[in-house]
Amino acid sequence: MLDSGTDRVNYGDLLTAPTGFHLDFALGTTYSLDLDALMSACLSLGLSTSLDSAIADNPMALFAALSEMRGKLVVFCEKGKVRFSGAYKQLYSQIEDSIVEVDLRGENGQDYPSFHPKLWILRFLSNERPEKAMYRVCILSRNLTFDASWDVAGTLHADAKPIKDIMSGYRASGGSSLQGTLEVLANYASNGKGADFIQQSVERIALELPRMHLKTEDRAWSLKHPLLFSGQWANNGNRFSKQFNALLGKSRRAIIVSPFLSDDLTRTNPLNSVCRALQRGLDEEGTYLVTRRSALLGQSSNLPLLLKIPIYTVRNELVDDNDESLLQDALTDQAASQQNDDARNLWRAEPRDIHAKIFVFEEVDATGKPSTHLFYGSANATRRGMETNDEVMVHLVSEKDGSFDKILQDLGLDEESQQRGSLFERLSLESVENIVDQEPRKDSEIERAFAHFLRRVEIDMTITDSAQEYDVTLRINNADAPTLSGGTIRYSLITQTAEKCLQANSNELVFNHVPIEHLTEFVRITFAPASSEESSVPSSGIVKCSLNGTSQQILEKRRSALFKKVCAKDENALLEYLNFRLSDNPELYASVISRARQGGSTHGLSLKLEGLYENLIEAFRTDAKNASAFIKDCLSMLEEDSNDLGGLRAMLEAFGTVKEG
């Protein structure tokens, strides 16, 4: 189940619709978000194709996937944690409406909690009976980025049922808490800068999913608690920390996998909970801690505990933060890998280390029968992970003998695996003592202040016409943000390189003559310290702007401009796009086009009007409603273009008059 060698998960497979179903809506949550990673995920969500397929670097295919996901996607992320490599800048605009930044506020002067859950909730509808819905819930430790660290992911599913039966049924076990948590998300959507459809879709999921009976994919494990939460998500007592402490206190053996640890002496520090459990019967040699070496730095206060239990870290030779081949994969686009140094620095800031969060407990009842409890998800073994951050975990249980030892073997922590050489290696007591005595690298005051600045700054954007281009005015409201001194703050649209600084006694910046395809709701903020000693590279982050009604209407024109540039620059390009969208196997079709282009010819391809005519006939025969919507969408994007495109416009207009059904 957790074997790093055999139980590998393809992220794209988690998101692809099951046979006989199509995606209706996808809800995702993540701490940090890479815009290119989100666009890649849309290939799986919208086109049911793999992230590393031949079409992943095809702008036409990406546009098609993003078009398919319009109104079907929302991703919640921590404010200030959006980033990008720059590979597909002009296409970012197609996913901006789907992103909601979450800014959690601390209470009574406490440190700021983080929005940290990693979750996908996918709602599918039956192709043959669209009144039937099914759900898949994916719980992960991985953010929606190209990070190459070792993570964990799993899925729960609910069988398809008629929607009317779902709504007339009772809430499943834990349903009340789950509904409350989803309503918190809906509230985040209403307070954020997401499109109107987001709140409505989240509210519908909040009504349906708690009435669905979720199941595990592995029959050896049953679902104890569908989802457990921390932070503002935790309501009605359904807290992960409550279950963690309760089981730890009565367990015989335990495995804790966490890349980060708390170094304080507070009672809520999970390591102190382990200390108390050891005094009540938890076996020292049967308690395993898997973490990063860097997490042990400065842990002198916890040294007595750390010397009692076995500690494992990823083998040094596998923790590689300078692997150029991985860097190329992460950046996606060769041009970006050559030109975008910021993307390199961002990627290299995350070594290929452990990032999974797994907690395993072996409980023994009065008769001596063991049961194994498994938790996995987003929460670290830290005070913040247990108490203040928004987190999500799943709780599975197995009554099968040997389940705990099987997990030990899967993780490679047992003696035989250690002798053979596994992903993790046990640290000697001397190594532990040497590591905890070293001071950890901590963020400078400037870095902490800038991170806080990104969470607090608010930017209003106004867009006005300017002779077929546009002027973009930013109004910066940083009254609630910390003052950043000793450096320069620069602002830019993420689609352009031009940067500007606020002048004294002014809170406005104007970017003139911006092409429509470069309009974006995201602004990049960079802070460059005056002293090179403060930071080796400037700190930067991306925030989403607020728009007035007129500016929003202008932004809606971007899609037509991009469509004409990417998919309809001439009749051949439009034929490719139409046939690609109508093809039963778009991945194969795009691959054929790619090979033909490399050979300098498109002979034999179905790019003639006759081929498109046949595809349109089949599309209307199979699903007239979706086919009609597709035609109308294409015509709306060509509305202001007088070019007949070799007769294609006339054909689309003819099919646009076909009545559904």
C-alpha positions in Angstrom: 0.0 0.0 0.0 2.9 2.4 0.8 5.7 0.7 -1.0 7.7 3.5 -2.7 8.9 1.0 -5.4 5.6 -0.6 -6.5 2.7 1.5 -5.2 3.5 4.5 -7.4 0.6 6.8 -8.3 0.2 8.8 -11.5 -1.3 12.2 -10.5 -3.2 12.3 -13.8 -4.9 9.0 -13.1 -6.3 10.4 -9.8 -8.1 13.1 -11.8 -9.3 11.2 -14.9 -13.0 10.3 -15.2 -13.9 6.6 -14.8 -15.2 4.8 -17.8 -18.8 5.7 -18.7 -18.6 9.0 -16.8 -17.5 12.6 -17.5 -16.4 15.3 -15.1 -19.1 17.7 -13.9 -17.1 19.7 -11.4 -13.6 19.6 -9.7 -12.8 21.2 -6.3 -9.2 21.3 -5.3 -7.3 22.7 -2.3 -3.5 23.3 -2.0 -1.1 25.3 0.0 1.1 26.4 -2.9 0.0 26.5 -6.5 2.0 26.5 -9.7 -0.1 27.8 -12.6 1.6 25.5 -15.1 0.9 22.5 -12.9 -2.8 23.5 -12.7 -2.9 23.8 -16.5 -1.4 20.3 -16.7 -4.0 19.0 -14.3 -6.7 20.4 -16.6 -5.4 18.0 -19.3 -6.5 15.1 -17.1 -9.6 16.7 -15.8 -10.8 18.1 -19.2 -9.5 15.7 -21.8 -8.8 12.5 -19.7 -5.2 12.4 -20.9 -2.0 12.0 -19.0 0.1 14.9 -17.8 3.2 13.7 -19.6 1.5 12.9 -22.9 2.5 14.2 -26.3 -0.1 17.0 -26.1 1.1 18.5 -22.7 3.2 21.1 -24.5 0.7 21.8 -27.3 -0.9 25.3 -26.8 -3.9 24.2 -28.9 -4.5 21.2 -26.6 -4.0 23.3 -23.5 -6.6 25.8 -24.8 -9.0 23.0 -25.5 -8.5 21.5 -22.0 -9.0 24.9 -20.4 -12.1 25.5 -22.5 -13.5 22.2 -21.4 -12.9 23.2 -17.7 -14.7 26.5 -17.9 -17.2 26.7 -15.1 -16.1 23.2 -13.8 -13.1 24.0 -11.7 -12.2 25.8 -8.5 -8.8 25.6 -6.7 -8.4 27.2 -3.2 -4.8 28.1 -2.2 -2.9 30.1 0.4 -2.8 33.8 -0.5 0.7 34.7 -1.7 1.7 31.2 -2.6 0.9 31.2 -6.3 3.9 30.9 -8.6 4.6 30.2 -12.3 7.5 29.2 -14.6 6.4 31.5 -17.4 6.0 28.7 -20.0 2.4 29.5 -21.0 1.9 33.1 -19.8 -0.8 34.0 -22.2 -3.0 31.0 -21.3 -3.0 31.7 -17.6 -5.9 34.0 -18.1 -8.1 31.0 -18.8 -7.8 29.6 -15.3 -7.8 32.9 -13.3 -11.5 32.7 -12.5 -11.0 29.2 -11.0 -8.5 30.3 -8.4 -9.5 31.5 -4.9 -6.8 32.8 -2.5 -7.5 32.1 1.1 -6.2 34.5 3.8 -6.7 33.1 7.3 -6.5 35.5 10.2 -5.0 34.6 13.5 -7.0 35.2 16.7 -6.0 37.2 19.7 -2.6 38.1 18.2 -1.6 34.5 17.5 0.7 33.6 14.7 -1.1 33.4 11.4 -2.5 30.0 10.5 -2.0 28.6 7.0 -4.5 27.2 4.5 -2.7 23.9 4.1 -5.0 21.1 2.9 -4.3 19.0 -0.2 -7.6 17.6 -1.5 -9.5 17.0 -4.7 -13.3 16.4 -4.7 -14.5 15.3 -8.1 -18.1 15.1 -9.2 -18.8 12.9 -12.2 -22.0 12.3 -14.2 -23.0 9.2 -16.1 -22.7 9.5 -19.9 -25.8 7.5 -20.5 -27.8 8.7 -17.5 -26.7 12.2 -16.6 -29.1 12.3 -13.7 -26.8 9.9 -11.9 -23.7 11.3 -10.0 -20.7 9.7 -8.4 -17.9 11.2 -6.3 -14.2 10.6 -5.9 -12.2 12.2 -3.1 -8.4 12.3 -3.4 -6.4 13.1 -0.2 -2.8 14.0 -0.7 0.3 15.4 0.9 1.4 17.0 -2.4 0.8 20.6 -3.3 -0.3 21.4 -6.9 3.2 22.1 -8.0 6.0 20.3 -9.9 7.8 19.5 -6.7 9.7 16.2 -6.9 9.6 15.2 -3.2 8.3 11.9 -1.9 4.6 12.3 -1.2 1.5 10.1 -0.4 -1.9 10.1 -2.1 -5.0 8.0 -1.8 -8.6 8.0 -3.0 -12.1 7.4 -1.6 -15.1 6.9 -3.8 -18.9 6.8 -3.6 -21.0 4.7 -6.0 -23.2 6.4 -8.6 -26.7 7.2 -7.5 -29.6 9.3 -8.9 -29.2 12.8 -7.7 -32.8 12.9 -6.3 -32.0 9.8 -4.2 -28.8 11.4 -2.9 -30.7 14.5 -1.7 -33.5 12.5 -0.2 -31.1 10.3 1.8 -29.6 10.7 5.3 -26.2 12.1 5.9 -23.5 9.4 6.2 -21.3 8.9 9.2 -19.3 12.1 9.7 -21.5 13.8 7.1 -22.5 16.7 9.4 -18.9 17.6 10.0 -18.0 17.3 6.3 -20.9 19.5 5.3 -19.8 22.1 7.8 -16.3 22.0 6.4 -17.5 22.4 2.8 -19.7 25.3 3.9 -16.5 27.0 5.2 -15.0 26.6 1.7 -18.1 28.1 0.2 -17.7 31.0 2.6 -14.0 31.4 1.5 -15.3 31.5 -2.1 -17.8 34.3 -1.3 -15.1 36.3 0.5 -12.4 35.7 -2.2 -12.1 36.8 -5.8 -13.6 33.7 -7.5 -16.3 33.7 -10.1 -20.0 33.4 -9.1 -20.3 29.8 -10.3 -17.7 28.7 -7.6 -19.8 29.3 -4.5 -22.9 27.7 -6.1 -21.0 24.6 -7.1 -19.3 24.2 -3.7 -22.7 24.6 -1.9 -24.1 21.9 -4.1 -21.2 19.5 -3.2 -21.7 20.5 0.5 -25.3 19.2 0.2 -24.6 16.0 -1.8 -21.2 14.6 -0.6 -22.1 14.2 3.1 -25.0 12.0 1.9 -22.7 9.7 -0.1 -21.1 6.7 1.5 -17.4 6.9 0.8 -15.3 3.7 0.4 -11.7 2.8 0.2 -10.0 1.3 -2.8 -8.2 -1.3 -0.7 -10.5 -3.9 0.8 -7.9 -4.7 3.5 -8.7 -1.3 5.0 -12.0 0.1 6.1 -12.8 3.8 6.5 -12.9 4.8 10.2 -13.4 8.5 9.6 -13.9 9.8 6.0 -12.1 13.1 6.6 -10.6 14.7 9.7 -9.7 18.3 10.0 -7.6 20.9 11.8 -7.9 24.7 12.1 -11.1 26.5 11.1 -12.1 23.5 9.0 -12.5 21.5 12.2 -16.0 21.7 13.5 -18.3 19.5 15.5 -15.3 18.0 17.3 -14.1 16.2 14.2 -10.5 17.1 14.8 -7.4 15.2 13.7 -5.5 16.1 16.8 -8.2 14.5 19.0 -7.9 11.2 17.2 -4.1 11.4 17.1 -3.7 11.9 20.8 -6.4 9.4 21.7 -4.8 6.6 19.7 -1.2 7.5 20.6 -2.1 7.2 24.3 -3.2 3.6 24.0 -1.0 2.2 21.2 1.8 -0.3 21.4 3.7 0.8 18.3 3.6 3.9 16.1 5.1 5.2 12.9 5.3 9.0 12.4 6.3 10.3 8.9 6.5 14.1 8.8 8.9 16.3 6.9 8.6 19.0 9.6 8.7 18.9 13.4 8.0 21.5 16.2 10.9 22.5 18.4 8.9 24.0 21.3 8.0 22.6 24.6 4.3 23.3 24.5 1.9 20.5 25.4 0.4 20.7 21.9 3.7 19.8 20.3 3.1 16.3 18.9 6.6 15.2 20.0 5.6 15.9 23.6 2.5 13.7 23.1 4.9 10.9 22.0 6.9 11.4 25.2 3.8 11.1 27.3 2.8 8.0 25.4 6.2 6.3 26.0 5.6 6.7 29.7 2.2 4.9 29.3 3.4 1.9 27.4 4.3 2.9 23.9 7.3 0.8 22.9 10.5 2.8 22.3 11.9 0.5 19.7 8.5 0.1 18.2 8.1 3.9 17.6 9.5 5.0 14.3 10.1 8.6 13.2 10.7 9.4 9.5 11.6 13.0 8.8 14.0 15.3 7.0 17.5 15.9 8.4 16.8 19.6 8.3 13.8 19.1 10.6 16.1 17.8 13.3 18.3 20.9 13.3 17.9 22.8 16.6 15.8 20.1 18.2 18.0 20.0 21.4 14.9 20.4 23.6 13.5 17.2 22.2 16.9 15.3 22.3 15.9 12.9 25.2 13.0 11.7 23.1 15.0 11.6 19.8 17.7 9.4 21.4 15.0 6.9 22.5 13.3 6.1 19.3 14.6 4.9 15.8 14.9 7.9 13.4 15.0 7.6 9.6 15.7 10.0 6.8 15.9 9.8 3.1 19.3 8.5 2.0 21.6 11.3 1.3 22.3 10.2 -2.3 18.5 10.4 -3.1 18.1 13.9 -1.7 19.1 15.8 -4.8 18.2 19.5 -5.2 20.4 20.1 -8.2 19.3 17.3 -10.6 19.1 19.1 -14.0 16.9 16.4 -15.6 14.3 16.8 -12.9 14.6 20.6 -13.3 13.8 20.3 -17.0 10.8 18.2 -16.2 9.6 20.6 -13.6 9.9 23.7 -15.9 7.9 21.9 -18.7 9.1 24.3 -21.4 12.6 24.3 -22.8 12.6 28.0 -23.5 11.5 28.7 -19.9 14.3 26.5 -18.5 16.8 28.6 -20.4 15.4 32.1 -19.6 13.6 32.0 -16.3 16.1 32.0 -13.5 13.3 32.6 -10.9 11.7 29.4 -11.9 15.0 27.6 -11.3 15.5 29.2 -7.9 11.9 28.3 -6.9 12.3 24.7 -7.9 15.7 24.3 -6.3 14.3 25.7 -3.0 12.5 22.4 -2.6 14.9 19.4 -2.4 13.8 15.9 -3.4 13.2 14.9 0.1 10.3 13.3 2.1 7.1 15.4 2.0 4.6 12.7 2.9 2.5 12.9 6.2 1.7 9.5 7.5 0.8 8.4 11.0 0.3 4.7 11.9 -0.7 3.3 15.3 -1.1 -0.3 16.5 -3.7 -0.6 19.1 -4.3 -3.9 21.1 -7.6 -4.6 22.7 -8.3 -6.5 26.0 -8.1 -9.8 24.2 -4.7 -9.1 22.7 -6.1 -8.6 19.2 -4.3 -5.8 17.3 -5.8 -3.3 15.0 -3.8 -0.9 12.8 -4.9 2.7 12.3 -3.5 4.7 9.3 -3.8 8.4 8.9 -2.5 10.3 5.8 -3.0 13.7 4.3 -1.7 17.2 4.7 -0.9 17.7 8.5 2.7 17.7 9.7 3.7 16.5 13.2 3.8 20.1 14.3 1.7 22.3 16.7 0.4 24.3 13.7 -0.4 21.2 11.7 -2.4 19.7 14.6 -4.1 22.8 15.9 -4.1 26.1 13.9 -3.7 25.4 10.2 -6.5 24.3 7.9 -5.6 20.6 7.3 -7.3 17.4 6.1 -6.5 13.8 6.9 -8.2 10.4 6.3 -8.4 7.7 8.9 -8.3 4.0 7.8 -8.3 0.9 10.1 -7.3 -2.7 9.4 -8.2 -5.6 11.7 -6.0 -7.9 9.7 -3.0 -9.4 11.6 0.4 -8.1 10.4 -1.0 -4.9 8.9 1.5 -2.7 11.0 4.4 -4.9 10.0 3.3 -4.8 6.3 3.5 -1.0 6.4 6.9 -1.2 8.1 8.1 -3.3 5.1 6.4 -1.1 2.5 8.2 1.9 4.0 11.5 0.0 4.1 11.9 0.5 7.9 12.2 -3.2 8.8 15.6 -4.8 9.4 15.6 -6.8 6.2 14.8 -3.8 4.0 17.5 -1.7 5.8 20.1 -4.3 5.1 19.0 -4.5 1.5 19.0 -0.7 1.1 15.7 1.2 1.1 14.5 4.7 0.5 15.1 5.5 4.2 18.2 4.9 6.3 18.3 4.8 10.1 20.4 7.5 11.8 23.0 6.6 14.4 22.7 8.1 17.9 25.9 10.1 17.2 24.4 11.4 14.0 21.2 12.5 15.8 23.2 14.3 18.5 25.4 16.1 15.9 22.4 17.2 13.8 20.2 18.6 16.7 23.2 20.7 17.9 23.3 22.6 14.6 21.2 25.7 14.2 18.4 25.5 11.6 18.3 28.0 8.8 15.5 30.4 9.6 13.8 33.0 7.5 15.2 36.5 8.0 13.0 39.2 9.3 12.7 40.6 5.8 11.5 37.3 4.4 8.9 36.9 7.1 7.7 40.4 6.7 7.5 40.0 2.9 5.5 36.8 3.3 3.1 38.6 5.6 3.0 41.5 3.2 1.8 39.2 0.4 -1.0 37.9 2.6 -2.2 41.4 3.6 -1.8 43.6 0.5 -4.9 44.3 -1.5 -4.8 45.5 -5.2 -7.7 47.0 -7.1 -7.3 46.8 -10.9 -9.0 49.0 -13.5 -8.7 48.3 -17.2 -9.5 51.0 -19.9 -9.4 51.0 -23.7 -6.4 52.7 -25.3 -6.4 52.5 -29.1 -6.9 48.8 -29.6 -4.7 48.1 -26.6 -5.4 48.7 -22.9 -4.2 50.7 -19.9 -4.1 48.9 -16.6 -4.2 50.9 -13.4 -3.3 49.3 -10.1 -4.3 50.8 -6.7 -2.2 49.3 -3.9 -3.8 49.1 -0.5 -1.2 48.0 2.0 -2.6 49.7 5.1 -3.1 46.3 6.7 0.3 45.0 5.5 3.6 45.3 7.4 6.0 48.1 6.3 8.9 46.8 4.2 12.0 49.0 4.6 15.6 48.6 3.4 14.7 47.6 -0.1 12.5 48.2 -3.2 9.0 46.8 -3.9 8.3 46.3 -7.7 5.1 45.4 -9.3 4.4 43.8 -12.7 1.7 41.9 -14.6 2.7 38.2 -14.7 2.3 38.2 -18.5 4.9 41.0 -19.0 8.5 41.8 -17.8 8.0 45.5 -17.2 8.2 46.4 -13.5 7.2 49.6 -11.7 7.6 51.0 -8.3 5.2 53.3 -6.4 6.2 56.9 -6.2 6.2 58.9 -3.0 2.7 59.7 -1.7 1.1 57.6 -4.4 -0.7 54.3 -4.3 -1.3 54.0 -8.1 0.7 52.4 -10.9 -0.3 52.5 -14.6 0.8 50.0 -17.3 0.1 51.5 -20.7 -0.6 49.9 -24.1 -1.1 46.3 -22.9 -2.2 43.9 -25.6 -5.5 42.1 -24.8 -3.9 38.7 -24.6 -1.5 40.0 -21.9 -4.3 41.2 -19.6 -4.3 39.3 -16.4 -5.8 39.4 -12.9 -2.5 38.4 -11.3 0.2 40.8 -10.3 3.8 39.8 -9.4 5.3 41.6 -6.4 9.1 41.5 -5.9 11.0 42.8 -3.0 14.7 43.5 -3.6 16.7 44.2 -0.3 19.1 47.1 -0.5 21.7 45.0 1.2 22.9 41.8 -0.5 23.5 40.3 2.9 19.8 40.0 3.6 18.9 37.7 0.7 20.8 36.1 -2.2 17.9 36.6 -4.6 14.9 39.0 -4.5 11.7 37.6 -2.8 8.7 37.5 -5.1 5.1 36.3 -5.0 1.8 36.6 -6.9 -1.5 38.0 -5.7 -4.9 38.2 -7.4 -6.5 41.6 -8.0 -10.0 42.9 -7.5 -11.8 44.1 -10.6 -14.7 46.4 -11.2 -17.5 45.4 -13.5 -16.2 47.2 -16.7 -12.8 45.7 -16.3 -14.3 42.2 -15.9 -16.2 42.7 -19.1 -13.0 43.6 -20.9 -11.2 40.6 -19.5 -13.9 38.3 -21.0 -12.8 39.3 -24.4 -9.3 37.8 -23.8 -10.5 34.3 -24.6 -11.7 35.2 -28.1 -8.3 36.9 -28.8 -6.4 33.9 -27.6 -8.6 31.5 -29.5 -7.9 33.4 -32.8 -4.2 33.5 -32.0 -3.7 29.9 -30.9 -6.5 28.0 -32.6 -7.9 30.1 -35.5 -5.0 32.0 -37.0 -5.9 30.4 -40.3 -8.2 27.7 -41.7 -5.7 24.9 -41.1 -5.2 25.8 -37.5 -9.0 26.0 -36.9 -9.5 22.6 -38.6 -6.9 21.1 -36.4 -8.6 22.5 -33.3 -12.1 21.5 -34.3 -11.1 17.9 -35.2 -9.0 17.7 -32.1 -12.0 18.7 -29.8 -14.4 16.3 -31.7 -12.0 13.4 -31.9 -12.7 10.2 -29.9 -8.9 10.1 -29.1 -7.6 13.7 -28.9 -4.2 12.5 -27.6 -3.7 10.2 -30.6 -5.0 12.8 -33.1 -2.5 15.5 -31.7 0.3 13.0 -31.9 -0.4 12.3 -35.6 -0.5 16.1 -36.3 2.8 16.5 -34.5 4.5 13.7 -36.5 3.1 15.1 -39.7 4.4 18.5 -39.0 7.8 17.2 -38.2 7.8 15.4 -41.5 6.8 18.7 -43.3 3.4 17.4 -44.5 -0.1 16.9 -43.3 -1.1 14.6 -46.1 -3.6 12.0 -45.1 -4.8 13.8 -42.1 -8.5 14.4 -41.5 -8.1 18.1 -42.0 -10.5 18.6 -44.9 -14.0 19.9 -44.6 -15.4 16.5 -45.4 -13.7 15.0 -42.4 -14.9 17.8 -40.1 -18.4 17.4 -41.5 -18.4 13.7 -40.5 -17.0 14.5 -37.0 -19.7 17.1 -36.5 -22.5 14.7 -37.5 -21.1 12.1 -35.1 -20.8 14.6 -32.3 -24.5 15.6 -32.7 -25.6 12.0 -32.9 -23.7 11.1 -29.7 -24.4 14.2 -27.6 -26.4 16.9 -29.3 -26.5 19.2 -26.2 -22.7 19.4 -25.8 -22.1 19.5 -29.5 -24.4 22.5 -29.9 -22.8 24.3 -26.9 -19.3 23.6 -28.5 -20.4 25.1 -31.9 -21.9 28.2 -30.2 -18.8 28.7 -28.2 -16.6 28.6 -31.3 -18.9 31.0 -33.1 -18.9 33.4 -30.2 -15.1 33.6 -30.2 -15.1 34.2 -34.0 -17.9 36.8 -33.7 -15.8 39.9 -34.6 -13.7 38.2 -37.2 -14.9 38.7 -40.8 -12.6 36.0 -42.2 -14.6 33.1 -43.5 -11.6 30.8 -42.8 -12.0 28.7 -46.0 -15.7 28.0 -45.5 -15.4 26.9 -41.9 -17.4 29.7 -40.5 -20.3 28.9 -42.8 -20.2 25.2 -41.8 -20.2 26.1 -38.1 -23.1 28.5 -38.6 -25.1 25.8 -40.4 -24.6 23.3 -37.6 -25.3 26.0 -35.1 -28.9 26.1 -36.3 -29.4 22.4 -35.6 -31.9 22.0 -32.7 -30.8 19.8 -29.7 -32.4 16.4 -29.8 
